[in-house]
Amino acid sequence: TCTDLNTDDQNCGACGDSCTGGGECESGACVCPGGLTACGGDCVDTETDAQNCGGCGESCADGGECESGACVCPDGVTECDEDCVDTATSTQHCGGCNSPCSLNERCDAGVCVRATQVSAGTHHTCGVKPDGTVECWGRDDHGQSTPPVVDGETDPFIQVSAGGVLTCGVRTDNTVACWGNSEIISTPPSGTFTQVSAGDFQACGVKTDGTVACWGQSTTPPSGTFTQVSVGRTHTCGIKSDGTVACWGSDGFGQSTPPSGTFTDVSAGGVESGHTCGVRADGTVACWGSDTSGQSTPPSGTFTQVSAGGGHTCGVNTDETVACWGPDHYGQSTPPSGNIPFPGFEDMEISFSQVSAGGTHSCGVWTDDTVVCWGRDNYGQSTPPSGW
């Protein structure tokens, strides 16, 4: 074919050298039409293109829009850490950037308020309602599903942790109570705590002064101050006040050798095999330790929380969906999705505020405070009682 290499968009300057992305051939060279800029082989309007706003490669924050060459967040949305977020509902930026709510809180109109919290153990599950009511379901052969009763009523709690054959929780006065197999778990130490974690053979808690105390068949935690602690089967990990992770105990799979960097959440698992996962400061998930069934291979994306179970792992994505990875022979890694299956809520998409991976089951809290569980249910651990 005879063609003019000076004007042919498909053969500009030479045969086969085509102009792409809206370019035009002028005098044997590809150029963008007036008002457009060549960026990565495409002709774009840097006044309106959110991926090239004001210049090539200058992308706007997630959810941001490009107006007159400048990135802006939509009305009612604030830019926080290069994301456009609704500070009225975001648990990580509640009321303002980098103002996270605690694990058992949700963001309501820019204020952190108490929310339902759930903890899946090996064969039982416990939860705390916003009013402090604690209830457990599933296996109870050692009393792990029978919270303490005082004057005919259970104490009010702010947080609970279900382990193997024991459970521990933080009361509203910040003291710790444990119930279950007394041969494995001894009486918790006196003092006040902000958070507690129960494993198979020991429990640990973060005291109000930031130090970590452990009891039961425990190892000595490292010195320093912490913001969170998580007990696995034979190892424990915690987030130090500077955001780094420290682990102690068994390390046969590398589950006690965390990567460098800073984290916002950590979870030690491994009833079947030792692994640990954490949420980095940028929202990505990192896992270390055994990966025999893919439990230490997280999906891409950003997360607000992660939970390592017996051999699987689950996490809450920043879009409030739940993702699970690892073995799924009981359905423990297949969370519910779609719309809420309740009369009057069929048009509302399922969204989660928290998730907890147990032995071979998982439980989560929907953003309306409803608890839902999936996976193995041989002891009733995946069947919350009415009212949850």
FIZA-466676 format. One record per residue (C-alpha): z, y, x. Coordinates in steps of 0.001 Angstrom, whole numbers, padded with zeros to 6 digits, always signed. Layout:
// FIZA-466676
ZYX;...
// end
This chain:
// FIZA-466676
+000000+000000+000000;-000887+003450+001267;+002043+005853+000914;+003170+009296+002054;+006148+008725+004369;+007079+012379+003942;+007797+012098+000208;+008126+008409-000740;+011802+007719-001595;+011301+003993-000907;+009569+004512+002461;+010969+007764+003786;+009934+008417+007392;+009049+004757+007897;+008093+001730+005839;+011135+000155+004156;+013521+003055+004867;+014516+003787+001278;+016704+006656+000119;+019760+005443-001812;+022460+006881-004014;+020245+009521-005624;+018694+010805-002367;+015203+012265-002242;+012630+012156+000523;+011637+015540+001929;+009538+015904+005082;+010244+012267+005998;+014058+012574+005680;+016391+011587+002872;+018312+014522+001444;+020628+014937-001517;+019632+017204-004402;+021174+020641-004560;+024930+020648-005131;+025377+017049-003975;+026681+015747-000637;+025769+012563+001199;+028889+010375+001465;+028628+006768+002610;+024983+006515+001626;+025493+008017-001843;+024868+011509-003140;+028071+012696-004768;+029424+015856-006344;+032474+016660-004227;+033582+019082-006943;+034231+016252-009427;+034187+012905-007544;+037791+011611-007301;+036844+009403-004334;+035294+012268-002393;+037109+015329-003698;+036345+018429-001623;+034801+016268+001107;+033659+012774+001939;+036495+010208+001891;+039040+012655+000462;+040176+010446-002404;+042628+011566-005067;+045897+009793-005784;+045820+006793-008089;+045130+008249-011521;+044263+011678-010112;+041258+013707-011174;+038970+015978-009144;+038544+019494-010481;+036614+022136-008550;+036995+020135-005360;+040782+019780-005656;+042820+016754-006741;+045064+017194-009771;+047101+014787-011883;+046538+014756-015646;+048863+016778-017858;+052336+015263-018090;+051856+013249-014903;+053251+014051-011445;+051911+013127-008018;+054473+011004-006153;+053661+009199-002901;+049921+009643-003537;+050173+008181-007057;+050063+009990-010363;+053117+008790-012257;+054854+009563-015517;+058331+010581-014373;+059550+010178-017948;+059096+006403-017808;+058660+005351-014145;+061674+003388-012868;+060739+004329-009288;+060330+008039-010011;+062626+008663-012975;+062950+012367-013671;+061336+013215-010335;+059634+011729-007291;+061542+009008-005413;+064418+008840-007883;+064540+005081-008566;+066643+003433-011231;+068788+000455-010298;+067771-003134-011069;+069400-003235-014503;+068255+000207-015618;+065114+001573-017188;+063724+005103-017303;+063949+006733-020717;+062753+010339-021056;+063322+010889-017338;+066860+009477-017334;+067999+006085-016000;+069770+004136-018740;+071275+000654-018874;+068812-002106-019673;+068981-005838-020192;+069145-007809-016919;+068410-011525-016525;+069000-014013-013700;+067406-017473-013554;+069399-020064-011588;+068528-023607-010623;+069040-025127-014085;+070656-022312-016069;+070098-018649-016895;+072436-015716-017493;+071807-012233-018798;+073583-008936-019373;+072771-006762-022368;+072909-002947-022201;+076354-003019-023860;+077706-005212-021064;+077703-008458-023016;+077029-011421-020714;+075720-014749-021958;+074390-017882-020255;+072260-020803-021397;+071109-024071-019880;+072998-026629-017807;+076781-026258-017969;+078202-029411-016361;+080276-027329-013932;+080965-024417-016268;+078238-022287-014686;+077048-021235-018151;+080518-020411-019498;+081498-016832-018604;+085222-016027-018409;+086938-015081-021652;+089848-012655-021915;+091647-012273-025254;+088850-014114-026995;+086066-011962-025574;+083969-012024-022411;+084455-009183-019970;+081733-006518-019944;+079453-006696-016907;+076867-004480-015250;+075072-007234-013316;+074989-011038-013152;+073558-013610-010737;+072951-017285-011592;+072943-019683-008631;+073005-023466-008419;+076204-024657-010117;+077913-021284-010101;+077445-017775-011449;+078880-014451-010330;+078805-011026-011893;+079973-007469-011371;+082268-006208-014142;+082112-002664-015457;+085152-001854-013303;+083100-003035-010283;+085269-006089-009588;+083547-009473-009185;+084109-012606-011255;+082625-016050-010568;+082501-019182-012705;+081225-022710-012134;+081981-025349-009497;+085257-024285-007858;+084800-026837-005077;+081754-024938-003835;+082726-021404-004683;+086155-019961-004008;+087758-016928-005592;+085799-013788-004698;+087543-011245-002503;+089374-008294-003985;+087866-004835-003971;+084979-003223-005759;+081296-004095-005558;+077960-002607-006564;+075969-005868-006573;+076495-009621-006196;+074260-012631-005522;+075118-016307-006115;+073363-019145-004297;+073856-022879-004123;+076814-022982-001770;+078014-019415-001393;+077977-015949-002904;+077738-012525-001295;+078186-009028-002592;+077703-005438-001505;+081034-003610-001597;+081256+000005-002698;+081582+001053+000955;+078227-000635+001713;+079588-003580+003709;+078701-007153+002710;+081333-009798+001919;+080535-013498+001474;+082667-016361+000154;+082334-020100-000441;+080601-022210+002196;+079526-018993+003813;+078347-017650+007111;+079530-014326+008455;+077243-011439+007458;+076177-008923+010081;+078001-005651+010470;+076685-002410+009080;+076064-001103+005598;+073688-002516+003002;+072177-001505-000321;+071277-005027-001528;+072015-008672-000716;+070322-011902-001855;+071639-015447-001318;+069235-018386-001081;+070023-022068-000680;+071166-021989+002935;+070300-018461+004053;+070976-014904+002989;+069070-011643+003373;+069960-008041+002702;+068511-004548+002894;+070379-002320+005314;+070996+001351+004636;+068027+002291+006813;+065693+000112+004693;+065243-002675+007231;+065959-006307+006313;+068574-008482+008025;+068899-012235+007363;+071415-014853+008449;+071921-018597+007993;+069355-021401+008251;+066047-020455+009841;+064202-023771+010071;+061165-022352+008252;+061485-018806+009566;+063097-017691+006284;+065725-015727+008219;+063247-013948+010492;+062038-010942+008512;+059131-008753+009569;+059671-005215+010775;+059373-002233+008482;+061330-000848+005572;+061851-002486+002188;+063059-001535-001274;+063799-005059-002582;+064450-008491-001050;+064953-011973-002490;+065990-015169-000671;+064803-018350-002356;+064242-021907-001365;+065973-024578-003440;+063053-026837-002512;+061937-025031+000659;+063188-021959+002466;+061312-018729+001959;+062057-015050+001442;+060037-012224-000084;+060493-008471-000134;+058849-005340-001477;+057833-002966+001304;+058245+000792+001000;+054530+001079+000160;+054929-001360-002757;+053171-004327-001168;+054967-007685-001003;+055670-009508+002262;+056968-013098+002397;+058215-015191+005284;+059355-018779+005714;+057943-021955+004222;+054563-021727+002501;+053989-025372+001607;+052904-024521-001939;+051716-020951-001556;+055106-019453-002438;+054871-017138+000583;+051300-015983-000092;+051648-013034-002469;+048707-011518-004316;+047377-008089-003455;+048548-005026-005298;+051776-003062-005466;+055086-004175-006927;+058422-002716-007969;+060455-005936-007712;+060144-009497-006405;+062125-012716-006981;+061917-015862-004827;+062790-019048-006701;+063172-022698-005832;+059596-023137-004701;+057725-020329-006432;+057858-016535-006496;+057379-013870-009176;+057117-010098-009046;+056719-007100-011334;+053557-005132-010634;+053579-001350-010768;+051565-001615-013996;+054535-003562-015494;+052716-006895-015598;+054220-009969-013926;+052481-012088-011295;+053788-015438-010021;+052574-017604-007142;+053396-021018-005760;+053742-024361-007600;+053153-024352-011332;+053659-027979-012417;+056155-026892-015104;+054417-023626-015948;+057001-021645-013978;+054243-019566-012374;+052396-018785-015622;+054085-015756-017211;+053218-014696-020754;+050527-012078-021129;+048608-010372-023886;+050305-008730-026836;+053897-009136-028038;+053946-012118-030461;+056415-010563-032925;+055693-009234-036425;+055028-005524-036234;+054421-005593-032474;+051108-007457-032344;+049262-004340-031122;+051671-003734-028208;+050749-005195-024826;+053451-007183-023011;+055091-005212-020198;+058051-006138-018014;+060928-004226-016452;+062355-007175-014460;+061651-010798-013529;+063749-013620-012061;+062422-016878-010588;+064763-019882-010876;+064537-023490-009749;+061526-024553-011820;+061610-021881-014511;+061327-018105-014683;+062678-015414-016977;+061786-011788-017481;+062811-008748-019454;+060206-006987-021522;+060406-003208-021550;+061872-003391-025072;+064862-005350-023593;+063661-008693-025000;+064251-011675-022670;+061518-014304-022375;+061478-017443-020198;+058795-019921-019146;+058674-023132-017160;+060901-026220-017234;+063340-026396-020135;+065044-029776-019741;+068513-028198-019989;+067560-025342-022301;+067362-022901-019375;+064107-021469-020744;+065355-021055-024307;+067365-017827-024655;+069775-017811-027601;+069040-015634-030609;+069574-011950-030009;+067875-011914-026633;
// end
